[in-house]
Each structure stands twice: as C-alpha cells, then as structure tokens.
Amino acid sequence: MKYQTSRSYFLAVLVLFIGIIGCSQGKQDKTNTTDDVALAQPKPINVTMYKNPNCKCCSKWATYMEENGFSVTEQPTDTLASVKKQKGVPDKLSACHTVVVRGYIVEGHVPAKAVRELLKKQPNAKGITVPGMPAQSPGMAEEPGPVDVYFFNGPDQVAYFGKIKP
C-alpha cells in the first residue's frame, strides 16, 4: 500500500510539473509570436518635409517614402528659401523640398535607401542631397532609376555619397 501511495504522489507531482512547463511554453510561444509581428512591421521613421504648397512632385516623393517605411508630415510654405537657409542647405545643392529627419537634412528627391543608410551610419554631416530635380529620381519618374547623392556640411564641404538606386 505504501508503494502505491508513493507512486500516486509521484505521478501527481509529475503531472503538475508537466502542466507548469506546458503553460510556460505556451506563454513563451505567444511572446515570440508578438515579437515576430513587431519585427515584421517596424515603426515608421518620422520625417517633416517643407515644400512649396503647389508642388506635386514633392507630394509624390512623400508617397514614395511612405511606401518605403517612412511617415511624412508635409509642411507647405511660401518661404521655402528661408527654410533652406535656416537649415544650412547650400544654394548649389538645393532642390524642390527640404526634409528634417532625426537631426539630419535630406534635400530633394533622395531615395529611401540613402536616407536609411544615413540614419544607420550617422556620419558627421549636416545632411544628404540630390541637387535639382533629376528626371529619374523618386517622385519625378514612374520607374525611378539611380541618382547621384551627396553629403554636405556647408557650401564648401561636399562629398559624394554614391549613385543610389531607389
């Protein structure tokens, strides 16, 4: 009889132990699922874009950026030249809109890939630019192609970032 009681007690403890392990495994699986969802949908990167109120290509660039994981707040202004001057954009590197993202300036139709690279590497630069309005740049073309992107720190401090594909 003593043997049966010990055996019953052992089996009860074993079932309880297995139940506890199973519950903790279930919680762990749910946590991993939540983490996987969070990883699959990263939080968008917020940017503020200063633009001429009537510019359509700037809005197309904003749509392109939103399709590539950014959240764009458009700030139409009739004093875009003063915004560029305040932000330190050299005249020779200016374009049709000026963007502020995490302390950097992004001037013009810069590909999303270049903006991500800027934020990842955090170089000692004021910002990056695609000067002018290249016809093949994001927001200008239906099928954008590679564009020349430059770093800048001031009017005389310019370096080539690279030919970046959108």
TANOR-V291523 format. One record per residue. N is the residue number from 1. PHI is phi in degrees with one decimal (NA if undefined). PSI is psi in degrees with one decimal (* if undefined). Layout:
BEGIN
n->{N:N}
phi->{PHI:PHI}
psi->{PSI:PSI}
END
This chain:
BEGIN
n->{1:2:3:4:5:6:7:8:9:10:11:12:13:14:15:16:17:18:19:20:21:22:23:24:25:26:27:28:29:30:31:32:33:34:35:36:37:38:39:40:41:42:43:44:45:46:47:48:49:50:51:52:53:54:55:56:57:58:59:60:61:62:63:64:65:66:67:68:69:70:71:72:73:74:75:76:77:78:79:80:81:82:83:84:85:86:87:88:89:90:91:92:93:94:95:96:97:98:99:100:101:102:103:104:105:106:107:108:109:110:111:112:113:114:115:116:117:118:119:120:121:122:123:124:125:126:127:128:129:130:131:132:133:134:135:136:137:138:139:140:141:142:143:144:145:146:147:148:149:150:151:152:153:154:155:156:157:158:159:160:161:162:163:164:165:166}
phi->{NA:-60.7:-62.5:-66.5:-64.3:-63.2:-65.8:-63.5:-62.2:-60.2:-64.6:-64.4:-65.0:-62.6:-63.6:-62.0:-61.4:-63.5:-63.2:-64.9:-63.0:-63.0:-66.1:-68.5:-65.2:-62.6:-64.6:-63.7:-63.0:-64.2:-62.4:-61.8:-62.6:-62.4:-62.3:-62.6:-65.1:-62.7:-70.6:-72.7:-125.1:-66.2:-66.3:-64.8:-89.5:-80.7:-134.6:-115.4:-113.8:-95.0:-149.2:-66.7:-58.2:-99.0:-80.2:-83.8:-67.7:-64.7:-65.9:-66.3:-63.3:-60.5:-62.4:-57.3:-65.2:-64.3:-69.2:-114.9:90.1:-113.4:-114.9:-106.5:-103.4:-86.8:-118.5:-64.2:-148.2:-89.0:-120.6:-60.6:-60.6:-71.7:-63.0:-60.1:-64.0:-61.2:-83.0:83.8:-81.7:-63.1:-52.8:-69.0:-109.6:-74.0:-142.8:-86.5:-147.6:-125.6:-119.0:-115.0:-143.3:48.7:87.1:-100.9:-103.2:-120.7:-103.6:86.4:-84.6:-77.7:-63.3:-56.3:-58.5:-69.1:-65.6:-60.1:-63.6:-58.1:-69.8:-72.3:-84.0:45.6:-71.4:-79.8:-147.5:-74.2:177.7:-130.0:-149.9:-116.7:-61.8:72.3:-139.7:-58.1:-61.0:-94.2:-81.6:-59.3:95.4:-104.0:-120.6:-64.2:-118.8:-63.2:-116.4:-65.1:-131.7:-80.2:-117.2:-126.8:-81.7:-148.3:-126.0:171.6:-60.9:-106.7:-115.8:-126.5:-137.1:-76.8:-85.9:142.9:-90.0:-108.8:-88.5:-66.5}
psi->{-41.2:-39.4:-42.4:-39.4:-45.0:-41.3:-42.1:-43.0:-45.3:-44.8:-38.8:-43.8:-41.5:-44.4:-42.8:-44.8:-45.4:-39.0:-41.8:-44.6:-42.0:-40.5:-42.1:-33.3:-40.3:-42.5:-40.6:-41.7:-41.0:-41.0:-44.7:-39.2:-44.0:-44.0:-40.6:-40.5:-42.9:-39.2:-33.2:-25.8:80.9:153.3:134.2:151.8:123.2:133.4:150.8:126.2:122.2:128.0:162.3:135.3:-26.0:2.9:119.1:-34.5:-29.9:-42.5:-34.7:-38.9:-41.1:-42.9:-44.6:-44.9:-40.6:-34.9:-13.6:28.4:18.0:156.0:115.7:125.7:116.3:130.0:88.8:138.9:143.4:-1.2:47.3:-37.4:-38.5:-32.6:-46.2:-43.1:-45.2:-38.1:-7.6:27.9:118.9:140.2:-43.9:-12.4:5.7:161.3:-161.0:-12.9:158.0:129.7:142.6:127.1:114.7:43.4:-7.0:156.1:133.4:111.8:119.3:-160.8:60.2:134.6:146.6:-37.6:-40.1:-37.4:-44.1:-42.5:-41.5:-47.3:-31.8:-47.0:-23.4:61.4:164.2:79.8:154.1:-35.5:-167.0:158.6:149.8:97.0:148.3:-148.3:71.7:135.8:-27.9:6.0:159.7:132.2:-19.0:-32.3:147.6:-40.6:83.2:148.3:-175.5:143.6:153.8:126.1:141.6:144.5:153.8:149.8:-8.7:-177.3:-33.5:4.4:84.6:136.9:149.6:125.1:-41.6:171.1:110.7:131.7:138.2:*}
END
